[in-house]
Each structure stands twice: as C-alpha cells, then as structure tokens.
C-alpha cells in the first residue's frame, strides 16, 4: 500500500463498513502512525500487537533483514552490538526501511519474501522510500 501526501495533507482516512482507519504521516520521523476509530470517532483499544519487518544497513550498504515486535529495542540491540553475529561483524547500525504488520505470520512471510529477493530489488525498495539511505531511527532519539 502506498500513500501519497504530495497534496500537503498529513492524514488520510480509509473507510470500511465498521470502522475508520486513520493513517497519519509524521514528516519529522518519516513513518506512518495508525490509529483505529469506530464510526463515532472513539478510539478503539487494540489488543493486537504490531510486528515490524525491517532492513538495516551499514556505510558500505550491506543489508540485514529481520522481523521484531519492538523496533526500538531491536535497533538498539543492533546498534549497540548486544549479540554476536552478522550485524555485529558487519557493523550494521542504520535502520533504512521498515513495514508494520498486525499479524505475526504475515510479517514472517514478508521477511521471508524480502530475503528471497535479489539485492537489486531490495535496494529499489529502500530507495523508493528512503533515497538517501538515512538512518530513520536517528530521528527517534
């Protein structure tokens, strides 16, 4: 799903029969934030979790794809080299892309799909959202 905010609008509303899904783009952090409301506009407390498929990189654009239920914690772990492994060995510290899912099975399927792509296609995906390969997580600090 792609959202176009070129018209200057910071919020769009997607209507369904039972509820509105409000999607808000925050240009300061360059992420979409979701809030679900019922027809009367009251917030619905969502018991479901959010899952993130993410791509991290380093100065030489080595790629790492992962899935997590806590993007802040996971980026911190990669950046601070909490665990031995690929990201520590290759100094993978920049969050360059992520997607949000409400279903863990869909998130894992998407992670698997992205890992199966050719490098060229992964780079095109990153560049479509983050052409400068900025560290998105730096704006959260």
C-alpha positions in Angstrom: 0.0 0.0 0.0 1.4 3.4 -0.9 0.2 6.7 0.5 0.7 10.0 -1.4 1.0 13.1 0.8 2.0 15.4 -2.1 -1.2 17.3 -1.7 0.0 18.6 1.7 -2.4 16.5 3.7 -0.9 14.8 6.7 -3.8 12.5 7.3 -5.9 10.2 5.1 -8.9 8.2 6.2 -9.7 4.7 4.8 -13.3 3.8 5.3 -14.7 0.4 5.8 -18.2 -0.8 6.8 -17.4 -0.9 10.5 -14.6 1.5 11.2 -12.2 4.2 10.0 -8.5 3.6 9.8 -6.7 6.9 10.2 -3.2 6.9 8.8 -1.0 9.8 9.8 2.3 10.7 8.3 4.8 12.4 10.7 7.4 14.1 8.4 9.8 14.6 11.4 10.2 10.8 11.8 9.2 9.7 8.3 6.9 7.0 9.5 3.2 6.2 9.3 1.3 6.1 12.6 -2.0 4.2 12.7 -5.0 4.9 15.0 -8.2 2.9 14.7 -11.5 4.6 15.4 -15.1 3.4 15.3 -17.7 5.3 13.2 -18.4 7.7 16.0 -14.7 8.6 16.2 -14.0 7.0 19.5 -10.6 5.3 19.8 -10.7 1.5 19.8 -8.2 0.0 22.2 -6.4 -2.6 20.1 -5.2 -5.7 21.9 -3.2 -6.8 18.9 0.5 -6.2 18.7 2.5 -4.7 15.9 5.2 -6.5 14.1 7.9 -5.0 12.0 9.9 -6.2 9.1 12.9 -4.1 8.8 16.1 -3.6 6.8 19.2 -2.3 8.4 22.5 -1.4 6.7 26.0 0.0 7.2 28.3 2.5 5.4 29.0 0.1 2.6 25.3 -0.8 2.2 25.5 -4.4 3.4 21.9 -5.4 4.1 20.3 -7.2 7.0 16.6 -8.1 7.0 14.7 -9.0 10.2 11.4 -9.2 12.0 10.6 -8.0 15.5 7.7 -6.9 17.7 9.7 -4.0 19.1 11.5 -1.9 16.5 13.1 0.5 19.1 14.6 -2.3 21.2 15.8 -4.3 18.1 17.5 -1.3 16.5 19.2 -0.5 19.9 20.4 -4.1 20.1 21.9 -4.0 16.6 23.4 -0.5 17.1 25.0 -1.5 20.5 26.1 -4.9 19.2 24.3 -6.7 22.0 24.6 -10.1 20.4 27.4 -11.7 18.4 26.5 -12.4 14.8 26.2 -10.9 11.3 25.1 -7.4 12.4 28.0 -7.1 14.9 30.5 -8.5 12.5 29.5 -6.1 9.6 28.7 -3.1 11.8 25.0 -3.0 10.7 23.7 0.1 12.6 21.4 2.0 10.3 17.6 1.4 10.0 16.9 2.2 6.4 13.4 0.6 5.9 10.6 -1.0 7.7 7.0 -2.2 7.4 4.3 -2.6 10.1 2.1 -5.7 10.4 -0.7 -6.6 12.8 -0.3 -10.4 12.1 3.0 -12.1 13.0 2.5 -14.8 10.3 2.2 -12.0 7.6 5.3 -10.3 9.0 7.3 -13.5 8.9 6.1 -14.3 5.4 7.1 -10.8 4.2 10.5 -11.2 5.8 11.0 -14.5 4.0 9.8 -12.9 0.8 12.3 -10.0 1.1 15.1 -12.3 1.9 14.4 -14.2 -1.3 14.7 -11.1 -3.5 17.7 -10.2 -5.5 19.9 -7.4 -3.9 18.9 -5.1 -6.8 15.2 -5.4 -5.9 15.9 -4.8 -2.2 17.8 -1.7 -3.0 15.0 -0.4 -5.2 12.5 -0.9 -2.3 14.7 1.0 0.1 15.4 3.9 -2.4 11.6 4.2 -3.1 11.0 5.2 0.5 14.5 6.4 1.7 16.5 7.6 -1.4 19.4 9.0 0.8 19.6 5.8 2.9 19.2 7.9 6.0 19.0 6.2 9.4 15.3 6.5 10.1 15.8 5.6 13.8 18.2 8.6 14.4 15.1 10.8 14.3 13.5 8.9 17.2 16.2 9.9 19.7 
